[in-house]
Amino acid sequence: MTLTYSLSEIDAIAKKLLEKFTHKTILFDAEMGSGKTTLIKALASALGVKDVTGSPTFSLVNEYKVEGKHIFHFDLYRIEDSEELYDIGFEEYLNQDALIFIEWPELAKSFLDDAYHTVKMSLVDSETRTLTLT
């Protein structure tokens, strides 16, 4: 599925994506500034999260809980090697019954089975994005 949208439509796009997800792990593949965190915030909000915060660039993971379910939002931009993922207990997060959003997922892929989606995003202009869900 490929969608082109303006930033004003992001809440509707988030709802559309949630309807398509069949896996609990979602990887976000996009360049810096393309709106990964903004889209993840919209997804969390559409799921009912009230206290959506910014990117977990320095904390590495934000955890949200809504209706007894957990949502983990990882930003692995600052991770230099897979050993750091072991150190933060990344595998334990993956083994939970939770929805998992991962920005900068390159190093995480070795921890994953084939049950994940990838959202590839690209800038069209300052207000427009294209995304492809696989």
Phi and psi in radians as a Rosetta constraint file:
Dihedral C 1 N 2 CA 2 C 2 CIRCULARHARMONIC -2.125 0.35
Dihedral N 2 CA 2 C 2 N 3 CIRCULARHARMONIC 2.321 0.35
Dihedral C 2 N 3 CA 3 C 3 CIRCULARHARMONIC -2.298 0.35
Dihedral N 3 CA 3 C 3 N 4 CIRCULARHARMONIC 2.454 0.35
Dihedral C 3 N 4 CA 4 C 4 CIRCULARHARMONIC -1.998 0.35
Dihedral N 4 CA 4 C 4 N 5 CIRCULARHARMONIC 2.303 0.35
Dihedral C 4 N 5 CA 5 C 5 CIRCULARHARMONIC -2.569 0.35
Dihedral N 5 CA 5 C 5 N 6 CIRCULARHARMONIC 2.750 0.35
Dihedral C 5 N 6 CA 6 C 6 CIRCULARHARMONIC -1.651 0.35
Dihedral N 6 CA 6 C 6 N 7 CIRCULARHARMONIC 2.762 0.35
Dihedral C 6 N 7 CA 7 C 7 CIRCULARHARMONIC -1.043 0.35
Dihedral N 7 CA 7 C 7 N 8 CIRCULARHARMONIC -0.491 0.35
Dihedral C 7 N 8 CA 8 C 8 CIRCULARHARMONIC -1.193 0.35
Dihedral N 8 CA 8 C 8 N 9 CIRCULARHARMONIC -0.264 0.35
Dihedral C 8 N 9 CA 9 C 9 CIRCULARHARMONIC -1.744 0.35
Dihedral N 9 CA 9 C 9 N 10 CIRCULARHARMONIC 0.131 0.35
Dihedral C 9 N 10 CA 10 C 10 CIRCULARHARMONIC -1.075 0.35
Dihedral N 10 CA 10 C 10 N 11 CIRCULARHARMONIC -0.594 0.35
Dihedral C 10 N 11 CA 11 C 11 CIRCULARHARMONIC -1.155 0.35
Dihedral N 11 CA 11 C 11 N 12 CIRCULARHARMONIC -0.703 0.35
Dihedral C 11 N 12 CA 12 C 12 CIRCULARHARMONIC -1.174 0.35
Dihedral N 12 CA 12 C 12 N 13 CIRCULARHARMONIC -0.682 0.35
Dihedral C 12 N 13 CA 13 C 13 CIRCULARHARMONIC -1.112 0.35
Dihedral N 13 CA 13 C 13 N 14 CIRCULARHARMONIC -0.729 0.35
Dihedral C 13 N 14 CA 14 C 14 CIRCULARHARMONIC -1.036 0.35
Dihedral N 14 CA 14 C 14 N 15 CIRCULARHARMONIC -0.787 0.35
Dihedral C 14 N 15 CA 15 C 15 CIRCULARHARMONIC -1.112 0.35
Dihedral N 15 CA 15 C 15 N 16 CIRCULARHARMONIC -0.697 0.35
Dihedral C 15 N 16 CA 16 C 16 CIRCULARHARMONIC -1.110 0.35
Dihedral N 16 CA 16 C 16 N 17 CIRCULARHARMONIC -0.733 0.35
Dihedral C 16 N 17 CA 17 C 17 CIRCULARHARMONIC -1.114 0.35
Dihedral N 17 CA 17 C 17 N 18 CIRCULARHARMONIC -0.782 0.35
Dihedral C 17 N 18 CA 18 C 18 CIRCULARHARMONIC -1.009 0.35
Dihedral N 18 CA 18 C 18 N 19 CIRCULARHARMONIC -0.588 0.35
Dihedral C 18 N 19 CA 19 C 19 CIRCULARHARMONIC -1.181 0.35
Dihedral N 19 CA 19 C 19 N 20 CIRCULARHARMONIC -0.444 0.35
Dihedral C 19 N 20 CA 20 C 20 CIRCULARHARMONIC -1.608 0.35
Dihedral N 20 CA 20 C 20 N 21 CIRCULARHARMONIC -0.350 0.35
Dihedral C 20 N 21 CA 21 C 21 CIRCULARHARMONIC -1.161 0.35
Dihedral N 21 CA 21 C 21 N 22 CIRCULARHARMONIC 2.243 0.35
Dihedral C 21 N 22 CA 22 C 22 CIRCULARHARMONIC -2.069 0.35
Dihedral N 22 CA 22 C 22 N 23 CIRCULARHARMONIC -0.085 0.35
Dihedral C 22 N 23 CA 23 C 23 CIRCULARHARMONIC -2.065 0.35
Dihedral N 23 CA 23 C 23 N 24 CIRCULARHARMONIC 2.730 0.35
Dihedral C 23 N 24 CA 24 C 24 CIRCULARHARMONIC -1.484 0.35
Dihedral N 24 CA 24 C 24 N 25 CIRCULARHARMONIC -0.277 0.35
Dihedral C 24 N 25 CA 25 C 25 CIRCULARHARMONIC -1.899 0.35
Dihedral N 25 CA 25 C 25 N 26 CIRCULARHARMONIC 2.237 0.35
Dihedral C 25 N 26 CA 26 C 26 CIRCULARHARMONIC -2.198 0.35
Dihedral N 26 CA 26 C 26 N 27 CIRCULARHARMONIC 2.137 0.35
Dihedral C 26 N 27 CA 27 C 27 CIRCULARHARMONIC -1.722 0.35
Dihedral N 27 CA 27 C 27 N 28 CIRCULARHARMONIC 2.403 0.35
Dihedral C 27 N 28 CA 28 C 28 CIRCULARHARMONIC -1.963 0.35
Dihedral N 28 CA 28 C 28 N 29 CIRCULARHARMONIC 1.984 0.35
Dihedral C 28 N 29 CA 29 C 29 CIRCULARHARMONIC -1.967 0.35
Dihedral N 29 CA 29 C 29 N 30 CIRCULARHARMONIC 1.879 0.35
Dihedral C 29 N 30 CA 30 C 30 CIRCULARHARMONIC -2.917 0.35
Dihedral N 30 CA 30 C 30 N 31 CIRCULARHARMONIC 2.774 0.35
Dihedral C 30 N 31 CA 31 C 31 CIRCULARHARMONIC -1.286 0.35
Dihedral N 31 CA 31 C 31 N 32 CIRCULARHARMONIC 2.871 0.35
Dihedral C 31 N 32 CA 32 C 32 CIRCULARHARMONIC -1.007 0.35
Dihedral N 32 CA 32 C 32 N 33 CIRCULARHARMONIC 2.341 0.35
Dihedral C 32 N 33 CA 33 C 33 CIRCULARHARMONIC 1.463 0.35
Dihedral N 33 CA 33 C 33 N 34 CIRCULARHARMONIC 0.157 0.35
Dihedral C 33 N 34 CA 34 C 34 CIRCULARHARMONIC -1.537 0.35
Dihedral N 34 CA 34 C 34 N 35 CIRCULARHARMONIC -0.160 0.35
Dihedral C 34 N 35 CA 35 C 35 CIRCULARHARMONIC 1.860 0.35
Dihedral N 35 CA 35 C 35 N 36 CIRCULARHARMONIC 0.381 0.35
Dihedral C 35 N 36 CA 36 C 36 CIRCULARHARMONIC -1.033 0.35
Dihedral N 36 CA 36 C 36 N 37 CIRCULARHARMONIC -0.902 0.35
Dihedral C 36 N 37 CA 37 C 37 CIRCULARHARMONIC -1.129 0.35
Dihedral N 37 CA 37 C 37 N 38 CIRCULARHARMONIC -0.690 0.35
Dihedral C 37 N 38 CA 38 C 38 CIRCULARHARMONIC -1.076 0.35
Dihedral N 38 CA 38 C 38 N 39 CIRCULARHARMONIC -0.746 0.35
Dihedral C 38 N 39 CA 39 C 39 CIRCULARHARMONIC -1.162 0.35
Dihedral N 39 CA 39 C 39 N 40 CIRCULARHARMONIC -0.722 0.35
Dihedral C 39 N 40 CA 40 C 40 CIRCULARHARMONIC -1.116 0.35
Dihedral N 40 CA 40 C 40 N 41 CIRCULARHARMONIC -0.680 0.35
Dihedral C 40 N 41 CA 41 C 41 CIRCULARHARMONIC -1.060 0.35
Dihedral N 41 CA 41 C 41 N 42 CIRCULARHARMONIC -0.731 0.35
Dihedral C 41 N 42 CA 42 C 42 CIRCULARHARMONIC -1.141 0.35
Dihedral N 42 CA 42 C 42 N 43 CIRCULARHARMONIC -0.687 0.35
Dihedral C 42 N 43 CA 43 C 43 CIRCULARHARMONIC -1.094 0.35
Dihedral N 43 CA 43 C 43 N 44 CIRCULARHARMONIC -0.818 0.35
Dihedral C 43 N 44 CA 44 C 44 CIRCULARHARMONIC -1.090 0.35
Dihedral N 44 CA 44 C 44 N 45 CIRCULARHARMONIC -0.737 0.35
Dihedral C 44 N 45 CA 45 C 45 CIRCULARHARMONIC -1.097 0.35
Dihedral N 45 CA 45 C 45 N 46 CIRCULARHARMONIC -0.739 0.35
Dihedral C 45 N 46 CA 46 C 46 CIRCULARHARMONIC -1.113 0.35
Dihedral N 46 CA 46 C 46 N 47 CIRCULARHARMONIC -0.459 0.35
Dihedral C 46 N 47 CA 47 C 47 CIRCULARHARMONIC -1.439 0.35
Dihedral N 47 CA 47 C 47 N 48 CIRCULARHARMONIC -0.114 0.35
Dihedral C 47 N 48 CA 48 C 48 CIRCULARHARMONIC 1.849 0.35
Dihedral N 48 CA 48 C 48 N 49 CIRCULARHARMONIC 0.077 0.35
Dihedral C 48 N 49 CA 49 C 49 CIRCULARHARMONIC -1.230 0.35
Dihedral N 49 CA 49 C 49 N 50 CIRCULARHARMONIC 2.235 0.35
Dihedral C 49 N 50 CA 50 C 50 CIRCULARHARMONIC -1.640 0.35
Dihedral N 50 CA 50 C 50 N 51 CIRCULARHARMONIC -0.512 0.35
Dihedral C 50 N 51 CA 51 C 51 CIRCULARHARMONIC -1.884 0.35
Dihedral N 51 CA 51 C 51 N 52 CIRCULARHARMONIC 0.883 0.35
Dihedral C 51 N 52 CA 52 C 52 CIRCULARHARMONIC -1.199 0.35
Dihedral N 52 CA 52 C 52 N 53 CIRCULARHARMONIC 2.234 0.35
Dihedral C 52 N 53 CA 53 C 53 CIRCULARHARMONIC -1.890 0.35
Dihedral N 53 CA 53 C 53 N 54 CIRCULARHARMONIC -2.984 0.35
Dihedral C 53 N 54 CA 54 C 54 CIRCULARHARMONIC -1.391 0.35
Dihedral N 54 CA 54 C 54 N 55 CIRCULARHARMONIC -2.866 0.35
Dihedral C 54 N 55 CA 55 C 55 CIRCULARHARMONIC -1.205 0.35
Dihedral N 55 CA 55 C 55 N 56 CIRCULARHARMONIC 2.444 0.35
Dihedral C 55 N 56 CA 56 C 56 CIRCULARHARMONIC -1.490 0.35
Dihedral N 56 CA 56 C 56 N 57 CIRCULARHARMONIC 0.756 0.35
Dihedral C 56 N 57 CA 57 C 57 CIRCULARHARMONIC -0.981 0.35
Dihedral N 57 CA 57 C 57 N 58 CIRCULARHARMONIC -0.727 0.35
Dihedral C 57 N 58 CA 58 C 58 CIRCULARHARMONIC -1.655 0.35
Dihedral N 58 CA 58 C 58 N 59 CIRCULARHARMONIC -0.523 0.35
Dihedral C 58 N 59 CA 59 C 59 CIRCULARHARMONIC -1.523 0.35
Dihedral N 59 CA 59 C 59 N 60 CIRCULARHARMONIC -0.242 0.35
Dihedral C 59 N 60 CA 60 C 60 CIRCULARHARMONIC 1.331 0.35
Dihedral N 60 CA 60 C 60 N 61 CIRCULARHARMONIC -0.586 0.35
Dihedral C 60 N 61 CA 61 C 61 CIRCULARHARMONIC -2.522 0.35
Dihedral N 61 CA 61 C 61 N 62 CIRCULARHARMONIC 2.370 0.35
Dihedral C 61 N 62 CA 62 C 62 CIRCULARHARMONIC -1.875 0.35
Dihedral N 62 CA 62 C 62 N 63 CIRCULARHARMONIC 2.408 0.35
Dihedral C 62 N 63 CA 63 C 63 CIRCULARHARMONIC -2.022 0.35
Dihedral N 63 CA 63 C 63 N 64 CIRCULARHARMONIC 2.308 0.35
Dihedral C 63 N 64 CA 64 C 64 CIRCULARHARMONIC -2.158 0.35
Dihedral N 64 CA 64 C 64 N 65 CIRCULARHARMONIC 2.653 0.35
Dihedral C 64 N 65 CA 65 C 65 CIRCULARHARMONIC -2.348 0.35
Dihedral N 65 CA 65 C 65 N 66 CIRCULARHARMONIC 2.247 0.35
Dihedral C 65 N 66 CA 66 C 66 CIRCULARHARMONIC -2.488 0.35
Dihedral N 66 CA 66 C 66 N 67 CIRCULARHARMONIC 2.255 0.35
Dihedral C 66 N 67 CA 67 C 67 CIRCULARHARMONIC 0.865 0.35
Dihedral N 67 CA 67 C 67 N 68 CIRCULARHARMONIC 0.752 0.35
Dihedral C 67 N 68 CA 68 C 68 CIRCULARHARMONIC 1.349 0.35
Dihedral N 68 CA 68 C 68 N 69 CIRCULARHARMONIC -0.024 0.35
Dihedral C 68 N 69 CA 69 C 69 CIRCULARHARMONIC -1.817 0.35
Dihedral N 69 CA 69 C 69 N 70 CIRCULARHARMONIC 2.558 0.35
Dihedral C 69 N 70 CA 70 C 70 CIRCULARHARMONIC -1.742 0.35
Dihedral N 70 CA 70 C 70 N 71 CIRCULARHARMONIC 2.564 0.35
Dihedral C 70 N 71 CA 71 C 71 CIRCULARHARMONIC -2.249 0.35
Dihedral N 71 CA 71 C 71 N 72 CIRCULARHARMONIC 2.211 0.35
Dihedral C 71 N 72 CA 72 C 72 CIRCULARHARMONIC -1.961 0.35
Dihedral N 72 CA 72 C 72 N 73 CIRCULARHARMONIC 2.254 0.35
Dihedral C 72 N 73 CA 73 C 73 CIRCULARHARMONIC -2.036 0.35
Dihedral N 73 CA 73 C 73 N 74 CIRCULARHARMONIC 1.911 0.35
Dihedral C 73 N 74 CA 74 C 74 CIRCULARHARMONIC -1.744 0.35
Dihedral N 74 CA 74 C 74 N 75 CIRCULARHARMONIC 2.442 0.35
Dihedral C 74 N 75 CA 75 C 75 CIRCULARHARMONIC -2.149 0.35
Dihedral N 75 CA 75 C 75 N 76 CIRCULARHARMONIC 1.848 0.35
Dihedral C 75 N 76 CA 76 C 76 CIRCULARHARMONIC -1.716 0.35
Dihedral N 76 CA 76 C 76 N 77 CIRCULARHARMONIC 0.328 0.35
Dihedral C 76 N 77 CA 77 C 77 CIRCULARHARMONIC -0.973 0.35
Dihedral N 77 CA 77 C 77 N 78 CIRCULARHARMONIC -0.691 0.35
Dihedral C 77 N 78 CA 78 C 78 CIRCULARHARMONIC -1.523 0.35
Dihedral N 78 CA 78 C 78 N 79 CIRCULARHARMONIC -0.079 0.35
Dihedral C 78 N 79 CA 79 C 79 CIRCULARHARMONIC -1.314 0.35
Dihedral N 79 CA 79 C 79 N 80 CIRCULARHARMONIC 2.248 0.35
Dihedral C 79 N 80 CA 80 C 80 CIRCULARHARMONIC -1.697 0.35
Dihedral N 80 CA 80 C 80 N 81 CIRCULARHARMONIC -0.487 0.35
Dihedral C 80 N 81 CA 81 C 81 CIRCULARHARMONIC -2.693 0.35
Dihedral N 81 CA 81 C 81 N 82 CIRCULARHARMONIC 2.889 0.35
Dihedral C 81 N 82 CA 82 C 82 CIRCULARHARMONIC -1.143 0.35
Dihedral N 82 CA 82 C 82 N 83 CIRCULARHARMONIC -0.377 0.35
Dihedral C 82 N 83 CA 83 C 83 CIRCULARHARMONIC -1.052 0.35
Dihedral N 83 CA 83 C 83 N 84 CIRCULARHARMONIC -0.624 0.35
Dihedral C 83 N 84 CA 84 C 84 CIRCULARHARMONIC -1.121 0.35
Dihedral N 84 CA 84 C 84 N 85 CIRCULARHARMONIC -0.580 0.35
Dihedral C 84 N 85 CA 85 C 85 CIRCULARHARMONIC -1.174 0.35
Dihedral N 85 CA 85 C 85 N 86 CIRCULARHARMONIC -0.680 0.35
Dihedral C 85 N 86 CA 86 C 86 CIRCULARHARMONIC -1.053 0.35
Dihedral N 86 CA 86 C 86 N 87 CIRCULARHARMONIC -0.743 0.35
Dihedral C 86 N 87 CA 87 C 87 CIRCULARHARMONIC -1.082 0.35
Dihedral N 87 CA 87 C 87 N 88 CIRCULARHARMONIC -0.566 0.35
Dihedral C 87 N 88 CA 88 C 88 CIRCULARHARMONIC -1.585 0.35
Dihedral N 88 CA 88 C 88 N 89 CIRCULARHARMONIC 0.044 0.35
Dihedral C 88 N 89 CA 89 C 89 CIRCULARHARMONIC 1.302 0.35
Dihedral N 89 CA 89 C 89 N 90 CIRCULARHARMONIC 0.591 0.35
Dihedral C 89 N 90 CA 90 C 90 CIRCULARHARMONIC -0.950 0.35
Dihedral N 90 CA 90 C 90 N 91 CIRCULARHARMONIC -0.730 0.35
Dihedral C 90 N 91 CA 91 C 91 CIRCULARHARMONIC -1.060 0.35
Dihedral N 91 CA 91 C 91 N 92 CIRCULARHARMONIC -0.620 0.35
Dihedral C 91 N 92 CA 92 C 92 CIRCULARHARMONIC -1.151 0.35
Dihedral N 92 CA 92 C 92 N 93 CIRCULARHARMONIC -0.667 0.35
Dihedral C 92 N 93 CA 93 C 93 CIRCULARHARMONIC -1.081 0.35
Dihedral N 93 CA 93 C 93 N 94 CIRCULARHARMONIC -0.774 0.35
Dihedral C 93 N 94 CA 94 C 94 CIRCULARHARMONIC -1.113 0.35
Dihedral N 94 CA 94 C 94 N 95 CIRCULARHARMONIC -0.509 0.35
Dihedral C 94 N 95 CA 95 C 95 CIRCULARHARMONIC -1.458 0.35
Dihedral N 95 CA 95 C 95 N 96 CIRCULARHARMONIC -0.037 0.35
Dihedral C 95 N 96 CA 96 C 96 CIRCULARHARMONIC -1.496 0.35
Dihedral N 96 CA 96 C 96 N 97 CIRCULARHARMONIC 2.760 0.35
Dihedral C 96 N 97 CA 97 C 97 CIRCULARHARMONIC -1.423 0.35
Dihedral N 97 CA 97 C 97 N 98 CIRCULARHARMONIC 1.498 0.35
Dihedral C 97 N 98 CA 98 C 98 CIRCULARHARMONIC -2.623 0.35
Dihedral N 98 CA 98 C 98 N 99 CIRCULARHARMONIC 2.750 0.35
Dihedral C 98 N 99 CA 99 C 99 CIRCULARHARMONIC -1.516 0.35
Dihedral N 99 CA 99 C 99 N 100 CIRCULARHARMONIC 2.308 0.35
Dihedral C 99 N 100 CA 100 C 100 CIRCULARHARMONIC -2.190 0.35
Dihedral N 100 CA 100 C 100 N 101 CIRCULARHARMONIC 2.078 0.35
Dihedral C 100 N 101 CA 101 C 101 CIRCULARHARMONIC -1.850 0.35
Dihedral N 101 CA 101 C 101 N 102 CIRCULARHARMONIC 2.269 0.35
Dihedral C 101 N 102 CA 102 C 102 CIRCULARHARMONIC -2.246 0.35
Dihedral N 102 CA 102 C 102 N 103 CIRCULARHARMONIC 2.028 0.35
Dihedral C 102 N 103 CA 103 C 103 CIRCULARHARMONIC -1.570 0.35
Dihedral N 103 CA 103 C 103 N 104 CIRCULARHARMONIC 2.545 0.35
Dihedral C 103 N 104 CA 104 C 104 CIRCULARHARMONIC 0.965 0.35
Dihedral N 104 CA 104 C 104 N 105 CIRCULARHARMONIC 1.059 0.35
Dihedral C 104 N 105 CA 105 C 105 CIRCULARHARMONIC -1.482 0.35
Dihedral N 105 CA 105 C 105 N 106 CIRCULARHARMONIC 0.104 0.35
Dihedral C 105 N 106 CA 106 C 106 CIRCULARHARMONIC -0.900 0.35
Dihedral N 106 CA 106 C 106 N 107 CIRCULARHARMONIC -0.883 0.35
Dihedral C 106 N 107 CA 107 C 107 CIRCULARHARMONIC -1.282 0.35
Dihedral N 107 CA 107 C 107 N 108 CIRCULARHARMONIC -0.360 0.35
Dihedral C 107 N 108 CA 108 C 108 CIRCULARHARMONIC -1.356 0.35
Dihedral N 108 CA 108 C 108 N 109 CIRCULARHARMONIC -0.381 0.35
Dihedral C 108 N 109 CA 109 C 109 CIRCULARHARMONIC -1.037 0.35
Dihedral N 109 CA 109 C 109 N 110 CIRCULARHARMONIC -0.548 0.35
Dihedral C 109 N 110 CA 110 C 110 CIRCULARHARMONIC -1.205 0.35
Dihedral N 110 CA 110 C 110 N 111 CIRCULARHARMONIC -0.272 0.35
Dihedral C 110 N 111 CA 111 C 111 CIRCULARHARMONIC -1.584 0.35
Dihedral N 111 CA 111 C 111 N 112 CIRCULARHARMONIC -0.206 0.35
Dihedral C 111 N 112 CA 112 C 112 CIRCULARHARMONIC -1.741 0.35
Dihedral N 112 CA 112 C 112 N 113 CIRCULARHARMONIC 2.591 0.35
Dihedral C 112 N 113 CA 113 C 113 CIRCULARHARMONIC -1.470 0.35
Dihedral N 113 CA 113 C 113 N 114 CIRCULARHARMONIC -2.857 0.35
Dihedral C 113 N 114 CA 114 C 114 CIRCULARHARMONIC -1.497 0.35
Dihedral N 114 CA 114 C 114 N 115 CIRCULARHARMONIC 0.068 0.35
Dihedral C 114 N 115 CA 115 C 115 CIRCULARHARMONIC -1.608 0.35
Dihedral N 115 CA 115 C 115 N 116 CIRCULARHARMONIC 1.277 0.35
Dihedral C 115 N 116 CA 116 C 116 CIRCULARHARMONIC -2.648 0.35
Dihedral N 116 CA 116 C 116 N 117 CIRCULARHARMONIC 2.785 0.35
Dihedral C 116 N 117 CA 117 C 117 CIRCULARHARMONIC -1.845 0.35
Dihedral N 117 CA 117 C 117 N 118 CIRCULARHARMONIC 2.706 0.35
Dihedral C 117 N 118 CA 118 C 118 CIRCULARHARMONIC -2.107 0.35
Dihedral N 118 CA 118 C 118 N 119 CIRCULARHARMONIC 2.293 0.35
Dihedral C 118 N 119 CA 119 C 119 CIRCULARHARMONIC -1.889 0.35
Dihedral N 119 CA 119 C 119 N 120 CIRCULARHARMONIC 1.884 0.35
Dihedral C 119 N 120 CA 120 C 120 CIRCULARHARMONIC -1.635 0.35
Dihedral N 120 CA 120 C 120 N 121 CIRCULARHARMONIC 2.256 0.35
Dihedral C 120 N 121 CA 121 C 121 CIRCULARHARMONIC -2.137 0.35
Dihedral N 121 CA 121 C 121 N 122 CIRCULARHARMONIC 2.564 0.35
Dihedral C 121 N 122 CA 122 C 122 CIRCULARHARMONIC -2.530 0.35
Dihedral N 122 CA 122 C 122 N 123 CIRCULARHARMONIC 2.629 0.35
Dihedral C 122 N 123 CA 123 C 123 CIRCULARHARMONIC -1.393 0.35
Dihedral N 123 CA 123 C 123 N 124 CIRCULARHARMONIC 2.318 0.35
Dihedral C 123 N 124 CA 124 C 124 CIRCULARHARMONIC -1.687 0.35
Dihedral N 124 CA 124 C 124 N 125 CIRCULARHARMONIC -0.877 0.35
Dihedral C 124 N 125 CA 125 C 125 CIRCULARHARMONIC -2.706 0.35
Dihedral N 125 CA 125 C 125 N 126 CIRCULARHARMONIC -2.966 0.35
Dihedral C 125 N 126 CA 126 C 126 CIRCULARHARMONIC -1.121 0.35
Dihedral N 126 CA 126 C 126 N 127 CIRCULARHARMONIC -0.351 0.35
Dihedral C 126 N 127 CA 127 C 127 CIRCULARHARMONIC -2.028 0.35
Dihedral N 127 CA 127 C 127 N 128 CIRCULARHARMONIC -0.068 0.35
Dihedral C 127 N 128 CA 128 C 128 CIRCULARHARMONIC -2.210 0.35
Dihedral N 128 CA 128 C 128 N 129 CIRCULARHARMONIC 2.426 0.35
Dihedral C 128 N 129 CA 129 C 129 CIRCULARHARMONIC -2.260 0.35
Dihedral N 129 CA 129 C 129 N 130 CIRCULARHARMONIC 2.696 0.35
Dihedral C 129 N 130 CA 130 C 130 CIRCULARHARMONIC -2.097 0.35
Dihedral N 130 CA 130 C 130 N 131 CIRCULARHARMONIC 2.389 0.35
Dihedral C 130 N 131 CA 131 C 131 CIRCULARHARMONIC -2.313 0.35
Dihedral N 131 CA 131 C 131 N 132 CIRCULARHARMONIC 2.607 0.35
Dihedral C 131 N 132 CA 132 C 132 CIRCULARHARMONIC -2.208 0.35
Dihedral N 132 CA 132 C 132 N 133 CIRCULARHARMONIC 2.226 0.35
Dihedral C 132 N 133 CA 133 C 133 CIRCULARHARMONIC -1.784 0.35
Dihedral N 133 CA 133 C 133 N 134 CIRCULARHARMONIC 2.168 0.35
